[in-house]
Amino acid sequence: MLQVGDEQMLVGVTQQNISLLGKLEQPIAMDEVSGGQDFANQLGKLLKKDDKK
């Protein structure tokens, strides 16, 4: 999700491209989107475990 001013947009990202998937009609409060950091931490732990093999 990307926020520009009061607008929030959902984007898809690949190695070659960034695409606008849609604009949110009703913005999501940022305190409702707290799970992203937890996901990033878990992914980081898994990648570190994989490096040790």
MARKE-356475 format. One record per residue: residue number from 1; residue in one letter; chain; z, x, y of N, C-alpha, C in turn. Coordinates in nm, 4 decimals. Atoms other than C-alpha are relative to their C-alpha. Layout:
REM MARKE-356475
<pt resi="NUM" resn="A" chain="A" n_z="Z" n_x="X" n_y="Y" ca_z="Z" ca_x="X" ca_y="Y" c_z="Z" c_x="X" c_y="Y"/>
...
***
This chain:
REM MARKE-356475
<pt resi="1" resn="M" chain="A" n_z="0.0000" n_x="0.0853" n_y="-0.1165" ca_z="0.0000" ca_x="0.0000" ca_y="0.0000" c_z="0.0000" c_x="0.0899" c_y="0.1227"/>
<pt resi="2" resn="L" chain="A" n_z="0.0137" n_x="-0.0731" n_y="-0.1249" ca_z="-0.0866" ca_x="0.1221" ca_y="0.3459" c_z="0.0316" c_x="-0.0957" c_y="0.1129"/>
<pt resi="3" resn="Q" chain="A" n_z="-0.0323" n_x="0.0864" n_y="-0.1138" ca_z="0.0593" ca_x="-0.0165" ca_y="0.6667" c_z="-0.0513" c_x="0.0636" c_y="0.1277"/>
<pt resi="4" resn="V" chain="A" n_z="0.0518" n_x="-0.0422" n_y="-0.1296" ca_z="-0.1175" ca_x="0.0091" ca_y="1.0002" c_z="0.0437" c_x="-0.1052" c_y="0.1005"/>
<pt resi="5" resn="G" chain="A" n_z="-0.0551" n_x="0.0986" n_y="-0.0924" ca_z="0.0744" ca_x="-0.1583" ca_y="1.2804" c_z="0.0708" c_x="-0.1087" c_y="-0.0782"/>
<pt resi="6" resn="D" chain="A" n_z="-0.0596" n_x="0.1129" n_y="0.0708" ca_z="0.1664" ca_x="-0.5040" ca_y="1.1529" c_z="-0.0781" c_x="-0.0385" c_y="-0.1250"/>
<pt resi="7" resn="E" chain="A" n_z="0.0832" n_x="0.0347" n_y="0.1156" ca_z="-0.1108" ca_x="-0.5145" ca_y="0.8907" c_z="0.0327" c_x="0.0898" c_y="-0.1189"/>
<pt resi="8" resn="Q" chain="A" n_z="-0.0181" n_x="-0.0757" n_y="0.1232" ca_z="-0.0608" ca_x="-0.4089" ca_y="0.5290" c_z="-0.1234" c_x="-0.0184" c_y="-0.0864"/>
<pt resi="9" resn="M" chain="A" n_z="0.1203" n_x="0.0022" n_y="0.0813" ca_z="-0.3510" ca_x="-0.3169" ca_y="0.3047" c_z="0.0283" c_x="0.0654" c_y="-0.1339"/>
<pt resi="10" resn="L" chain="A" n_z="-0.0106" n_x="-0.0579" n_y="0.1333" ca_z="-0.3759" ca_x="-0.2447" ca_y="-0.0653" c_z="-0.1233" c_x="0.0867" c_y="-0.0211"/>
<pt resi="11" resn="V" chain="A" n_z="0.1105" n_x="-0.0925" n_y="0.0186" ca_z="-0.5878" ca_x="0.0617" ca_y="-0.1396" c_z="0.0029" c_x="0.0578" c_y="-0.1402"/>
<pt resi="12" resn="G" chain="A" n_z="0.0152" n_x="-0.0692" n_y="0.1269" ca_z="-0.7162" ca_x="0.2210" ca_y="-0.4574" c_z="-0.0458" c_x="0.1416" c_y="0.0279"/>
<pt resi="13" resn="V" chain="A" n_z="0.0295" n_x="-0.1407" n_y="-0.0275" ca_z="-0.7327" ca_x="0.5992" ca_y="-0.4714" c_z="-0.0412" c_x="0.0701" c_y="-0.1286"/>
<pt resi="14" resn="T" chain="A" n_z="0.0433" n_x="-0.0865" n_y="0.1090" ca_z="-0.9302" ca_x="0.8252" ca_y="-0.7033" c_z="-0.0208" c_x="0.1395" c_y="0.0579"/>
<pt resi="15" resn="Q" chain="A" n_z="0.0257" n_x="-0.1353" n_y="-0.0496" ca_z="-1.0190" ca_x="1.1942" ca_y="-0.6785" c_z="-0.1159" c_x="0.0047" c_y="0.0984"/>
<pt resi="16" resn="Q" chain="A" n_z="0.1190" n_x="-0.0030" n_y="-0.0844" ca_z="-1.3474" ca_x="1.1077" ca_y="-0.5090" c_z="-0.0017" c_x="-0.1049" c_y="0.1102"/>
<pt resi="17" resn="N" chain="A" n_z="0.0183" n_x="0.1145" n_y="-0.0880" ca_z="-1.2785" ca_x="0.7883" ca_y="-0.3158" c_z="0.1317" c_x="-0.0696" c_y="0.0325"/>
<pt resi="18" resn="I" chain="A" n_z="-0.1082" n_x="0.0920" n_y="-0.0370" ca_z="-1.0336" ca_x="0.5645" ca_y="-0.1321" c_z="-0.0674" c_x="-0.1321" c_y="0.0338"/>
<pt resi="19" resn="S" chain="A" n_z="0.0639" n_x="0.1304" n_y="-0.0181" ca_z="-1.1230" ca_x="0.1946" ca_y="-0.1484" c_z="0.1012" c_x="-0.1029" c_y="0.0468"/>
<pt resi="20" resn="L" chain="A" n_z="-0.0819" n_x="0.1120" n_y="-0.0437" ca_z="-0.9804" ca_x="-0.1040" ca_y="0.0348" c_z="-0.0118" c_x="-0.1103" c_y="-0.1042"/>
<pt resi="21" resn="L" chain="A" n_z="0.0002" n_x="0.1047" n_y="0.1009" ca_z="-0.8799" ca_x="-0.3538" ca_y="-0.2332" c_z="0.0267" c_x="-0.1368" c_y="0.0616"/>
<pt resi="22" resn="G" chain="A" n_z="-0.0273" n_x="0.1272" n_y="-0.0658" ca_z="-0.7511" ca_x="-0.6193" ca_y="0.0040" c_z="0.1047" c_x="0.0155" c_y="0.1079"/>
<pt resi="23" resn="K" chain="A" n_z="-0.1024" n_x="0.0055" n_y="-0.1046" ca_z="-0.5369" ca_x="-0.7105" ca_y="0.3024" c_z="0.1018" c_x="-0.1054" c_y="-0.0394"/>
<pt resi="24" resn="L" chain="A" n_z="-0.1054" n_x="0.0953" n_y="0.0326" ca_z="-0.2024" ca_x="-0.8797" ca_y="0.2496" c_z="0.0126" c_x="-0.1011" c_y="0.1136"/>
<pt resi="25" resn="E" chain="A" n_z="-0.0136" n_x="0.1039" n_y="-0.1008" ca_z="-0.1814" ca_x="-1.2134" ca_y="0.4287" c_z="0.1430" c_x="-0.0085" c_y="0.0510"/>
<pt resi="26" resn="Q" chain="A" n_z="-0.1402" n_x="-0.0018" n_y="-0.0398" ca_z="0.1989" ca_x="-1.2022" ca_y="0.4289" c_z="0.0553" c_x="0.1384" c_y="-0.0312"/>
<pt resi="27" resn="P" chain="A" n_z="-0.0505" n_x="-0.1361" n_y="0.0229" ca_z="0.3408" ca_x="-0.8515" ca_y="0.4769" c_z="0.1242" c_x="0.0002" c_y="-0.0879"/>
<pt resi="28" resn="I" chain="A" n_z="-0.1164" n_x="-0.0200" n_y="0.0856" ca_z="0.5945" ca_x="-0.7250" ca_y="0.2243" c_z="0.0998" c_x="0.0841" c_y="0.0786"/>
<pt resi="29" resn="A" chain="A" n_z="-0.1037" n_x="-0.0782" n_y="-0.0670" ca_z="0.9233" ca_x="-0.6059" ca_y="0.3730" c_z="0.0177" c_x="0.1316" c_y="-0.0744"/>
<pt resi="30" resn="M" chain="A" n_z="-0.0069" n_x="-0.1309" n_y="0.0629" ca_z="0.9584" ca_x="-0.2335" ca_y="0.3077" c_z="0.1239" c_x="0.0167" c_y="-0.0868"/>
<pt resi="31" resn="D" chain="A" n_z="-0.1170" n_x="-0.0099" n_y="0.0860" ca_z="1.3083" ca_x="-0.2785" ca_y="0.1612" c_z="-0.0252" c_x="-0.0640" c_y="-0.1363"/>
<pt resi="32" resn="E" chain="A" n_z="0.0373" n_x="0.0601" n_y="0.1279" ca_z="1.1420" ca_x="-0.4866" ca_y="-0.1156" c_z="-0.0814" c_x="0.0964" c_y="-0.0853"/>
<pt resi="33" resn="V" chain="A" n_z="0.0889" n_x="-0.0939" n_y="0.0691" ca_z="0.9218" ca_x="-0.1885" ca_y="-0.2099" c_z="0.0741" c_x="0.1313" c_y="-0.0253"/>
<pt resi="34" resn="S" chain="A" n_z="-0.0796" n_x="-0.1205" n_y="0.0223" ca_z="1.1914" ca_x="0.0559" ca_y="-0.3177" c_z="-0.0301" c_x="0.0672" c_y="-0.1331"/>
<pt resi="35" resn="G" chain="A" n_z="0.0252" n_x="-0.0542" n_y="0.1329" ca_z="1.0669" ca_x="0.1104" ca_y="-0.6753" c_z="-0.0966" c_x="0.1160" c_y="-0.0040"/>
<pt resi="36" resn="G" chain="A" n_z="0.0990" n_x="-0.1071" n_y="0.0003" ca_z="0.7940" ca_x="0.3550" ca_y="-0.5757" c_z="0.0613" c_x="0.1372" c_y="-0.0150"/>
<pt resi="37" resn="Q" chain="A" n_z="-0.0639" n_x="-0.1311" n_y="0.0097" ca_z="1.0298" ca_x="0.6483" ca_y="-0.5346" c_z="0.0567" c_x="0.0224" c_y="-0.1398"/>
<pt resi="38" resn="D" chain="A" n_z="-0.0511" n_x="-0.0119" n_y="0.1365" ca_z="1.1942" ca_x="0.5784" ca_y="-0.8708" c_z="-0.1130" c_x="0.0370" c_y="-0.0958"/>
<pt resi="39" resn="F" chain="A" n_z="0.1158" n_x="-0.0309" n_y="0.0833" ca_z="0.8505" ca_x="0.5833" ca_y="-1.0337" c_z="-0.0422" c_x="0.1456" c_y="0.0184"/>
<pt resi="40" resn="A" chain="A" n_z="0.0409" n_x="-0.1374" n_y="-0.0281" ca_z="0.7634" ca_x="0.9123" ca_y="-0.8626" c_z="0.0962" c_x="0.0991" c_y="-0.0643"/>
<pt resi="41" resn="N" chain="A" n_z="-0.0981" n_x="-0.0893" n_y="0.0622" ca_z="1.0871" ca_x="1.0721" ca_y="-0.9843" c_z="-0.0180" c_x="0.0058" c_y="-0.1509"/>
<pt resi="42" resn="Q" chain="A" n_z="0.0180" n_x="0.0045" n_y="0.1444" ca_z="1.0318" ca_x="0.9585" ca_y="-1.3432" c_z="-0.1274" c_x="0.0732" c_y="-0.0418"/>
<pt resi="43" resn="L" chain="A" n_z="0.1256" n_x="-0.0674" n_y="0.0303" ca_z="0.6714" ca_x="1.0790" ca_y="-1.3412" c_z="0.0162" c_x="0.1512" c_y="0.0126"/>
<pt resi="44" resn="G" chain="A" n_z="-0.0247" n_x="-0.1431" n_y="-0.0172" ca_z="0.7816" ca_x="1.4169" ca_y="-1.2074" c_z="0.0765" c_x="0.0607" c_y="-0.1155"/>
<pt resi="45" resn="K" chain="A" n_z="-0.0776" n_x="-0.0483" n_y="0.1145" ca_z="1.0367" ca_x="1.4550" ca_y="-1.4872" c_z="-0.0877" c_x="0.0123" c_y="-0.1240"/>
<pt resi="46" resn="L" chain="A" n_z="0.0886" n_x="-0.0043" n_y="0.1162" ca_z="0.7754" ca_x="1.3708" ca_y="-1.7503" c_z="-0.0991" c_x="0.1150" c_y="0.0089"/>
<pt resi="47" resn="L" chain="A" n_z="0.0956" n_x="-0.1092" n_y="-0.0153" ca_z="0.5283" ca_x="1.6198" ca_y="-1.6072" c_z="0.0670" c_x="0.1354" c_y="-0.0224"/>
<pt resi="48" resn="K" chain="A" n_z="-0.0725" n_x="-0.1254" n_y="0.0216" ca_z="0.7913" ca_x="1.8963" ca_y="-1.6073" c_z="0.0261" c_x="0.0223" c_y="-0.1482"/>
<pt resi="49" resn="K" chain="A" n_z="-0.0213" n_x="-0.0112" n_y="0.1436" ca_z="0.8742" ca_x="1.8231" ca_y="-1.9724" c_z="-0.1283" c_x="0.0440" c_y="-0.0695"/>
<pt resi="50" resn="D" chain="A" n_z="0.1291" n_x="-0.0314" n_y="0.0600" ca_z="0.5037" ca_x="1.8443" ca_y="-2.0577" c_z="-0.0375" c_x="0.1467" c_y="0.0236"/>
<pt resi="51" resn="D" chain="A" n_z="0.0301" n_x="-0.1406" n_y="-0.0312" ca_z="0.4751" ca_x="2.1879" ca_y="-1.8883" c_z="0.0726" c_x="0.0955" c_y="-0.0925"/>
<pt resi="52" resn="K" chain="A" n_z="-0.0813" n_x="-0.0875" n_y="0.0847" ca_z="0.7440" ca_x="2.3322" ca_y="-2.1181" c_z="-0.0564" c_x="0.0148" c_y="-0.1402"/>
<pt resi="53" resn="K" chain="A" n_z="0.0551" n_x="-0.0032" n_y="0.1353" ca_z="0.5414" ca_x="2.2620" ca_y="-2.4350" c_z="-0.1015" c_x="0.1104" c_y="-0.0171"/>
***
